[in-house]
Amino acid sequence: MNKESIARITMLILAGCCTFFALDVVIDVMSPAELGALSRVHLVVESVATVSILVSLLLLRDYIRVTRAHETSLQASLDAMKQGLNTMILQKVDSLHLTPAEQEVALLTLKGYSLAETASLRGTSEGTVKVQAHAVYRKANVSSRAELILFCIEDAVEASIAGEAAFGRVS
């Protein structure tokens, strides 16, 4: 159950309590009997509780609205960052001047596919994919999948480190 669902359930419970107290206040006020001191205190407490619950409901509704807007904004930022990283990786792969087959192997390697999975996806032998992967590594001047990933995202990592250093987060 997510936080918004919990907040909505809480709102329903609070709405039920508010309704109960409001009806009780109305019944007490409409009753023909003279209200004693204790009944007046009871009425004041129920009235304050009703108003407090109503205010809480309004605040909770606004909290849900603000949280949803913030979540939408964060998702849009994340999507933009993913797109930027994807573009950066594609530019790095393009800079290697790979053959179309090597480029496909490079991208599948970056996505985390094994040699066997890449061979299966491309309809070639594992040996062919291995040769093409080594050609990609040679052209990128790296010796492993991890180094290829770092090669493709090094600009983003360097920018991140430079940004953190500017704010004194990196020593």
C-alpha positions in Angstrom: 0.0 0.0 0.0 1.5 3.3 -1.0 1.5 6.6 1.0 -1.3 8.2 -1.0 -3.6 5.2 -0.4 -2.8 5.4 3.3 -3.6 9.1 3.3 -6.9 8.6 1.5 -7.9 5.9 4.0 -7.0 8.2 6.8 -9.1 10.9 5.2 -12.1 8.5 5.0 -11.7 7.6 8.7 -11.4 11.3 9.6 -14.4 12.2 7.5 -16.4 9.5 9.4 -15.3 10.9 12.8 -16.1 14.4 11.7 -19.6 13.4 10.5 -20.2 11.5 13.8 -19.2 14.5 16.0 -21.1 17.0 13.8 -24.3 15.0 14.0 -23.8 14.6 17.8 -23.4 18.4 18.1 -26.5 19.0 16.0 -28.5 16.5 18.1 -27.3 18.0 21.4 -28.1 21.6 20.2 -31.6 20.6 18.9 -32.5 18.6 22.0 -35.4 20.3 23.9 -33.7 19.7 27.3 -31.9 22.5 29.1 -28.1 22.1 28.8 -26.3 21.8 32.1 -22.7 22.9 32.7 -21.3 19.4 31.9 -23.4 19.2 28.8 -22.1 22.6 27.6 -18.5 21.5 28.2 -19.3 18.3 26.3 -20.8 20.3 23.4 -17.7 22.6 23.3 -15.3 19.7 23.2 -17.3 18.0 20.4 -17.5 21.2 18.4 -13.7 21.8 18.8 -13.1 18.2 17.8 -15.3 18.5 14.7 -13.6 21.7 13.6 -10.1 20.2 14.3 -10.9 17.1 12.2 -12.3 19.2 9.4 -9.1 21.3 9.4 -7.0 18.1 9.4 -8.9 16.8 6.4 -8.3 20.0 4.5 -4.6 19.9 5.4 -4.3 16.3 4.4 -6.0 16.9 1.1 -3.5 19.7 0.4 -0.6 17.5 1.4 -1.7 14.8 -1.1 -2.0 17.4 -3.8 1.4 18.9 -3.1 3.0 15.5 -2.8 1.5 14.3 -6.1 2.7 17.5 -7.9 6.2 17.0 -6.4 6.3 13.3 -7.4 5.3 14.3 -11.0 8.0 16.9 -11.0 10.6 14.4 -9.8 9.5 11.9 -12.4 9.8 14.5 -15.2 13.4 15.3 -13.9 14.3 11.6 -13.8 12.9 11.1 -17.3 15.0 14.1 -18.6 18.1 12.7 -16.9 17.6 9.3 -18.4 17.2 10.8 -21.8 20.3 12.9 -21.3 22.3 9.9 -20.2 21.0 7.8 -23.1 22.0 10.6 -25.5 25.4 10.8 -24.0 25.9 7.0 -24.2 24.8 7.0 -27.8 27.2 9.8 -28.7 30.1 8.0 -27.1 29.2 4.8 -28.9 29.0 6.8 -32.2 32.4 8.4 -31.5 34.0 4.9 -31.7 33.1 4.6 -35.5 31.9 1.0 -35.0 30.4 -1.1 -37.7 26.6 -1.5 -37.4 27.1 -5.0 -36.0 29.7 -3.8 -33.4 27.4 -0.9 -32.5 24.5 -3.3 -31.8 26.8 -5.5 -29.7 28.1 -2.5 -27.8 24.6 -1.3 -27.0 23.4 -4.8 -25.9 26.6 -5.1 -23.8 25.9 -1.8 -22.2 22.3 -3.0 -21.4 23.8 -5.9 -19.5 23.1 -8.8 -22.0 25.6 -11.7 -21.8 27.4 -12.9 -24.9 25.0 -15.8 -25.3 21.9 -13.5 -24.9 23.4 -11.1 -27.4 24.1 -13.9 -29.9 20.5 -15.2 -29.4 19.0 -11.8 -29.9 21.1 -11.1 -33.0 20.7 -14.6 -34.5 24.5 -15.1 -34.7 27.0 -17.4 -32.9 28.4 -16.6 -29.5 31.9 -16.6 -31.1 30.9 -13.9 -33.6 29.6 -11.8 -30.8 32.7 -12.3 -28.8 34.9 -11.2 -31.7 32.7 -8.1 -32.2 32.7 -7.3 -28.4 36.5 -7.5 -28.4 36.6 -5.1 -31.5 34.4 -2.7 -29.5 36.7 -2.9 -26.5 39.7 -2.3 -28.6 38.2 0.7 -30.3 37.1 2.1 -27.0 40.6 1.3 -25.5 39.0 -0.7 -22.7 39.3 -4.4 -21.7 35.9 -5.2 -20.0 32.2 -4.5 -19.9 32.7 -2.4 -16.8 35.3 -0.3 -18.4 33.1 0.2 -21.5 30.3 1.4 -19.3 32.6 3.8 -17.5 33.9 5.0 -20.9 30.4 5.8 -22.0 29.3 7.6 -18.8 32.7 9.2 -17.9 31.5 12.7 -18.9 28.5 12.4 -16.6 30.6 11.1 -13.8 33.2 13.9 -14.3 30.4 16.5 -14.3 28.9 15.1 -11.2 32.3 15.1 -9.4 33.0 18.7 -10.6 29.5 19.7 -9.3 30.1 18.1 -5.9 33.6 19.7 -5.6 32.0 23.1 -6.3 29.8 22.5 -3.3 32.5 21.2 -1.1 31.2 17.6 -1.1 34.3 16.0 -2.5 37.6 16.2 -0.7 
